[in-house]
Amino acid sequence: MRNKKLVNYAKYGYIFSIPFILTFCIFTLYPVIYTLVIGFTDLKGAGNTSWHFLPSVGKNLFQNFTDVLTSATFHKAFKNTWVIWIINFIPQIGFALLFTAWFTDRRSKVKGTGLFKILFYMPNIITAATVAILFTKLFGYPKGAVNDILLSFGRPEAYNFESNEWPVKLIIAFIQFFQWYGHTMVNLTAGVIGISPEIFEAAEIDGANRVQTFFQVTIPCIRQIMLFVLVTSLIGGLNMFDIPQLYISTRCNNAGLTTNMYIRNQAFAGSYMYNRAAAASVILFIVIVALSAILFYILRDKDEAKLKKLRKQELKAIRKGY
């Protein structure tokens, strides 16, 4: 019997991954590292390529971070970002769970679920500019679709939605909800479909009703999908930019100003303070990483963590025995 030469296909995987690695290093990793470095420098001004580390010019190394953290505008932008995201995410996850339960319920057998899924997901594929223009016309002052309806119901004069902070925040939050609840629903539905039907059959045999089945069987089984949805929504919410920028910009006492808009204004809206923009970017990055790590820890599979711990203890015991 001839000895056949074994072919190692692993090297081809490394070869095919080289284009991605190069692209990632050039367009993602390098800008991230460069942004971190700029946060400790005095780089300012459009077209300026020379910069110095702050200690070399007689300043504190963390001066840019201190300036950002003590800025009243940054505080307002950070607060606005959190308020808008929370107002958006709570109904978003609520409606997504409701529709997921409706579409995946074996007992309801809803007809036309495919059409409903397409209709609910469709706002997510509409560009942010289109949605912003649409809602600008809907809530326009003094002429707009919403004001026309209010006047037809007897309101004496048109209401300027863009002149008050809370209407601005609520409209932006609603736009975010309108665009993303369908995307969240599709992710949750995919997770539920992946659950073994035998689990639901066992729940039915045990006499569990639909509500009990959903909260005691479905939700625990899609914990990882819930974690994915929560973390991605958190990252997207804290990086919110396009809708508030296109809809309200910095009008109405910065009611719609978000953290990313603050970073953009520091870097490109006339001031060209790249060092402060970089410092604010690093702060936002740290906040996102810290909160994501906390969510991963809270929503981790505790049973699996216990098993891993037991396995480590067993391995240690075996090694000691030898």
BELZI-V839553 format. One record per run of one state. SS is the DSSP state (hx for helix, st for strand, lp for the rest). FROM is the first residue (numbers start at 0). TO is the last residue. Records with the same first field share a line. If there is no record, write none. Layout:
SS = FROM-TO + FROM-TO
//
This chain:
lp = 0-8 + 38-39 + 41-51 + 57-61 + 69-70 + 104-111 + 125-126 + 138-143 + 152-159 + 163-163 + 193-195 + 205-208 + 221-221 + 238-240 + 247-249 + 254-257 + 268-272 + 298-300 + 321-321
hx = 9-37 + 53-56 + 62-68 + 71-103 + 112-124 + 127-137 + 144-151 + 160-162 + 164-192 + 196-204 + 209-220 + 222-237 + 241-246 + 250-253 + 258-267 + 273-297 + 301-320
st = 40-40 + 52-52
//
